[in-house]
């Protein structure tokens, strides 16, 4: 039997209440923000949102994430994670996300024990179950629960509930970490992360809303949403983009004709490498 949205919302309340005390892995995206808000609504001071700060988190996203919890009066603790110190993460193979989440949950487990919380939760939704997300394996290893997924809430349903609750980020665009913009097999470095972040900031200032800067060494591949292609694919825009990205260290500046699509870097992964990653 398929549950209605109201029934799923009520099931989420019941599940969160059963957790008693919980640390919520919070990134500032719609899913984790809604989970943090819902947990605070149910548990009050018996929950704490935990935001991981590292070089792969854009400063703009950090500021936005902090602003939301302050507005909602949700308790927050910012912790530093050290995934850049892990050679397995830096080498940037198909298991990169596993090592990132493994580091996050390691730090959260330390905090959970020190602060006296019972459980760690994160914002996986029901749609994520069939996707390639090595971080889910890390969550399983650390016994992290996924209340949104457990009650069957999809991404669209979470957005609808967030909108119903008056959360302004209900329609926020997905924003994966900066490391996801670097092609697999190319080491993750602070310099590469900084170039990607600066490039995406420049695109935003040029008026684009949905995009990704993909780092391929001396070549940058810029993905722009199809509905914004009229602005992107013009001689004038080319003249503006080239100096911006060459100043960031790229020799070749390209616009991807397929446009923006989430997870496009995964298209080059071999099936066997995906299997090893999880």
C-alpha positions in Angstrom: 0.0 0.0 0.0 1.3 3.4 -0.9 1.3 5.9 1.9 -0.1 9.4 1.4 2.2 12.4 2.0 0.4 13.2 5.3 0.9 9.6 6.5 4.6 9.7 5.6 4.9 13.0 7.5 3.3 11.5 10.5 5.5 8.4 10.2 8.6 10.6 10.2 7.5 12.3 13.4 7.0 8.9 15.0 10.4 7.7 13.8 12.2 10.8 15.0 10.5 10.6 18.4 11.8 7.0 18.8 15.4 8.2 18.3 15.2 10.0 21.7 18.4 12.0 21.0 20.0 12.5 17.7 22.9 14.2 15.8 21.8 15.2 12.3 24.4 15.3 9.6 23.6 18.7 8.1 25.0 20.1 4.8 22.6 22.9 4.1 20.8 21.1 1.2 17.1 20.6 1.2 17.0 17.0 2.4 19.3 17.5 5.4 17.8 20.9 6.2 14.3 19.5 6.3 15.5 16.5 8.4 17.2 18.9 10.9 14.1 21.1 11.0 11.8 18.1 11.5 14.0 16.6 14.2 14.1 19.9 16.0 10.3 20.1 15.8 9.9 16.7 17.4 12.9 16.5 19.8 13.7 20.2 20.6 17.0 20.4 22.4 17.4 16.6 22.2 18.8 17.1 18.7 21.8 18.8 17.3 22.7 19.6 13.7 26.3 19.0 12.8 27.9 20.7 9.8 31.2 19.4 8.5 33.6 22.2 7.3 36.4 21.3 4.9 38.0 22.6 1.7 35.4 20.8 -0.4 32.5 22.9 1.1 32.0 26.2 -0.8 32.1 29.3 1.5 28.8 30.4 0.0 27.2 27.1 1.0 28.7 27.3 4.5 27.2 30.8 5.0 23.8 29.7 3.7 23.7 26.6 5.9 24.5 28.6 9.0 22.0 31.3 8.1 19.2 28.7 7.8 19.6 27.1 11.2 20.0 30.5 12.8 16.7 31.6 11.2 15.0 28.4 12.4 16.7 28.5 15.8 18.1 25.0 15.3 21.1 24.1 17.5 24.3 23.7 15.4 27.8 22.6 15.8 30.4 23.1 13.1 33.2 20.4 13.1 36.3 20.2 10.9 36.8 17.0 8.9 40.1 15.8 7.6 39.3 13.9 4.4 42.1 15.8 2.6 44.6 14.0 4.9 43.4 10.6 3.6 45.3 9.3 0.6 42.3 7.2 -0.4 40.2 10.3 -0.7 42.8 12.5 -2.5 43.5 9.9 -5.2 39.8 10.4 -6.3 38.7 7.1 -7.5 35.2 5.7 -7.6 35.3 5.3 -3.8 36.0 8.9 -3.0 32.5 9.6 -1.6 32.9 6.6 0.7 36.1 8.0 2.3 34.5 11.4 2.6 31.4 10.1 4.4 33.5 7.6 6.4 35.5 10.6 7.7 32.3 12.6 8.4 30.7 9.8 10.4 34.0 9.0 12.2 34.0 12.6 13.5 30.3 12.6 14.3 30.7 9.3 16.2 33.4 10.9 18.3 31.1 13.9 18.9 28.1 11.7 19.6 30.0 9.8 22.3 31.4 13.0 23.9 28.0 14.8 23.9 25.9 11.9 25.0 23.6 11.5 22.0 22.2 8.1 21.1 22.0 8.2 17.3 23.4 9.8 14.2 21.0 10.5 11.2 21.5 11.7 7.7 19.3 13.0 4.9 19.2 10.1 2.5 15.8 10.0 0.7 13.9 7.2 -0.9 15.1 8.2 -4.4 18.7 7.7 -3.4 18.4 4.0 -2.9 19.0 3.1 -6.5 21.6 5.7 -7.2 25.4 5.2 -7.1 26.2 6.7 -3.7 29.2 5.1 -2.0 28.5 7.2 1.1 25.6 5.0 1.9 28.0 2.2 2.6 29.8 4.4 5.0 26.5 5.2 6.8 25.8 1.5 7.1 29.2 0.8 8.6 28.7 3.5 11.2 25.1 2.5 12.0 23.8 5.9 10.8 20.0 6.0 10.3 18.1 7.6 7.4 14.7 8.5 8.6 13.5 10.2 5.4 14.3 7.1 3.4 12.9 4.8 6.0 9.4 6.4 5.8 9.6 6.4 2.0 9.9 10.1 1.4 11.1 11.0 -2.1 13.0 14.1 -3.1 9.9 15.7 -4.5 7.9 14.9 -1.4 10.5 16.4 0.8 10.5 19.6 -1.2 6.7 19.7 -0.9 6.8 19.2 2.8 9.5 21.8 3.2 7.4 24.3 1.1 4.3 23.5 3.2 6.4 24.3 6.3 7.5 27.6 4.9 11.2 26.7 4.5 12.6 29.0 1.9 15.1 26.4 0.7 12.4 24.0 -0.4 13.4 24.4 -4.1 17.1 24.9 -3.5 19.2 23.4 -6.3 21.4 20.4 -5.5 24.9 21.3 -4.6 27.3 18.4 -4.3 30.8 19.0 -2.8 33.5 20.7 -4.8 35.5 17.4 -5.1 32.7 15.9 -7.3 33.6 18.5 -10.0 37.1 17.0 -10.4 37.4 14.1 -12.9 38.0 10.7 -11.4 41.7 9.7 -11.2 42.9 13.3 -10.9 44.0 14.0 -7.4 41.9 16.3 -5.2 43.9 19.3 -4.3 43.2 22.6 -2.6 44.2 24.4 -5.7 41.7 22.5 -7.9 38.9 23.0 -5.4 39.6 26.7 -5.2 39.6 27.0 -9.0 36.2 25.2 -9.2 34.7 27.4 -6.5 36.0 30.6 -8.1 34.7 29.5 -11.5 31.2 28.7 -10.2 31.1 32.0 -8.3 31.9 33.8 -11.6 29.2 31.9 -13.4 26.7 33.0 -10.7 27.8 36.6 -11.1 27.2 36.3 -14.8 23.5 35.5 -14.1 23.5 31.7 -14.4 21.4 29.6 -11.9 22.0 25.9 -12.7 25.6 24.9 -13.7 28.7 22.9 -12.9 32.4 23.6 -13.4 34.0 20.3 -14.3 37.8 20.2 -13.7 39.8 18.1 -16.3 43.3 19.3 -15.6 44.2 22.0 -18.1 40.7 21.9 -19.5 37.5 23.1 -17.9 34.1 21.7 -19.0 31.3 24.1 -18.1 27.8 22.6 -17.9 24.9 25.1 -18.1 21.2 24.1 -17.7 19.5 23.8 -21.1 17.0 26.5 -20.3 19.9 28.9 -19.9 21.6 27.9 -23.1 20.5 31.0 -25.0 22.6 33.1 -22.6 25.5 30.6 -22.6 26.1 29.9 -26.2 26.8 33.3 -27.6 30.1 34.8 -28.9 29.8 37.6 -26.3 29.6 35.0 -23.5 32.5 33.1 -24.9 34.6 36.3 -24.8 33.7 36.8 -21.2 34.2 33.2 -20.1 37.6 32.6 -21.6 39.6 35.2 -19.6 37.9 34.3 -16.4 38.8 30.6 -16.6 42.3 31.1 -18.0 43.0 33.3 -15.1 42.1 30.4 -12.9 44.8 28.3 -14.5 42.9 26.5 -17.3 44.4 26.4 -20.8 41.2 25.3 -22.6 37.7 26.6 -21.9 34.8 24.5 -23.1 31.0 24.6 -22.9 29.4 21.2 -22.7 26.7 20.9 -25.4 24.7 18.4 -23.3 24.3 21.0 -20.7 24.0 20.6 -16.9 23.3 17.1 -15.5 23.9 15.9 -12.0 26.5 13.2 -11.6 27.9 13.5 -15.2 31.4 12.5 -13.9 30.0 9.0 -13.1 29.3 8.3 -16.7 33.0 7.3 -17.2 33.1 4.8 -14.4 33.4 1.1 -15.3 30.9 -1.2 -13.7 33.7 -3.2 -12.0 35.0 0.0 -10.4 31.6 0.9 -9.1 31.3 -2.6 -7.5 34.7 -2.2 -5.8 33.6 1.3 -4.5 30.7 -0.1 -2.5 
